[in-house]
Amino acid sequence: MITVEKTDLEGVLLIKPGAFEDHRGYYLELYNEKLYKSKGIEVDFVEDDISIAKRNVIKGIHGDSSTWKLISCLHGEFYLVVINYDEGSKNFGKWQSFVLSDVNKYQVLVPPKHGNGHLCLSEKSIFHYKQSSYYAPSRQFTIKWNDARFNISWPVEQPILSKRDELGFNPK
């Protein structure tokens, strides 16, 4: 069983999957197409990806105009930021943060024209995401983690970044 909650960002959903837990650990169904579609999540996913990070690494903020993402934390804990990057929207630049972990088991559904980035809060985290289109970095936008236009609050002052994320665009 899952519960689905609307967030402050239109189209972004917080999903709380149920898990079977006992003295041995837990069992979690990470995705079930029939169940998710019964909850109104009518997205056809074509690719699953995993990103592993160590403490204080920020990955992203990336997105594109056509891809849906279903984000989960398989191990550890991370701080996820989702931002509306639809320049035609009255909500352009509005962002929200979430803490996802292997303890709370939350998922976040991110629609197209929204960017997402995450900061690893634990020693190591495993970021899992399903995508509705195949990975194509050449069509993605990149937002600098500390872009002054958006005033995003991160719980870190000096993150570890890739060149792309440090510059806020895809370096050639």
N, C-alpha and C positions, 0 to 999 in steps of 0.2 A: 504494500500500500504506500502511496506517496501523497504528500500534500503539496499544493502549488500555490504560491503567494505572489501577488503583484508587488512591485517595488516602486520607488519614487521615480524611476525611469520607465516611460511608456515602452512596452514590449519586452522589458527585461523581467524575467521571472526568477524567484527563489524557490527551489525545489528541495523538499525534505523527504528523501526516500526512507522507508521503514527498513529496519534491519532485524534479523533474528540474532539475539545475543544470549550466550550462556557462559558457563565457567571456562569454556574452551576458546572463546573469542566471538566472532560474529560472522554472519553470512549476509551479504548485501547484493541485491540485484541492481547493478549499475544502470542498466537501461533495458526497457522492454517496450518495443514499438507499440504494441497493442495498448498497453497500460498508459503510456505517455500520450498517445493519440486520443484515448478516452478522456484525458484531462485537457484536451484542446491544443496539445503541442503537435501540430501537423507538419513537422519538419522531416524531410528525408535526409538522413545522414549518410555520407559516402566514405568518410575517412576518420580514423581514430589516431590521435597523436599523444605522445607523452613528452614532457619536458621536466628534467631533473635539475634542481638548483640547490645551492648551499645558502646558509644564512646571509642576509643582507644583499642578495642578488635581486635586482629588479629586471624582469623580462617584459618587454612591451613598453609602450602602449601601441598595439597594432590592430588593424581591422581592414575591411574592404566594403564595397557597396553591395555585395551579394551573399556573403557567407553568414550562416547561423552557426553558433558554437554552443555546445553544452559542456560546461566546465565542472570538473570534480577534483577533489584532492584525494589521492590514493594513499599518501603517506605524509606525515608531518602536518605543517600548518602554513598557510600563506594568506596574505592580505591582497585581495583582488579589487582592482578599480575598474569600473566600467563607465565609459563616457559616451554621450551622444555626440557623434561627429557628422551629423547630417546638417550641412550648412543651410538647407532649406527648411529646417525644423525650428519652431519657436523655442525648442528645448536644446538647441545647439550649445555645446559646452557644459551642459549639466552632467554631473557625475555622481556616482554612489560607490561606496566601498562595502566589502563583505569579508568576513574571515571564514575561510573554508579549511576544514581539517579532516583527518581520518577519524576524529572523535565525533564531530557533529555530522559528518557525512553529507553536508549540504552540497547542492549543485546550483549553478546559475546558468540560465539560458540567455545568451547574448544575441540580439538580432543584427542583421546587416546595418551598415552605416553607424555602428558603435565600435569603439576601440576597447580593448582590455589589456591590462598589464597586471603583473602580480609580483609581490615582494615575498621572498621566503623568510618566514618568521622563526622556523625551527632550524635545527642543525642541518637538515636536508628535507626537501619536500618533493613530492612527485605530483606534477600538474598534468591531469588528463583532460583532453577535450575531443569531443566528436565534432566534425565539421560537415556542413551541407554541400561544400564544394571542395575540390582538391586544392591542396596547398600551393599557392602561387605568390611568393613574396614580391614579385614584380608588379602586382596589381594592388598591393597593400599600401595603406597610409601608415605613417609612424608619427606619433606625437611624443615629443620630448617629455620625460617623466616629470620635469619641473617647469613646464611651459607656463609662463606668467599669465597667459590669457585665461587659464582654467583654475589656478590656485588649488591644485590637488594636494590634499594633506596626506603625506606618507609618514609612517612611524620610523623613519630612518633619515639621517642627515647626509650621509655619504655612502650611497649604495654602490654596489659593484655592477657595472654596466657593460654591455657590448658597445662597439663603436657606433653601430646603427642607433641604439637607444640613447647613447650619450649625445649624438648629433641631432637626433630627431628626424632623420630621413635615411633612405637606403644609400650608403656610400658606394661609389662605383670603384 
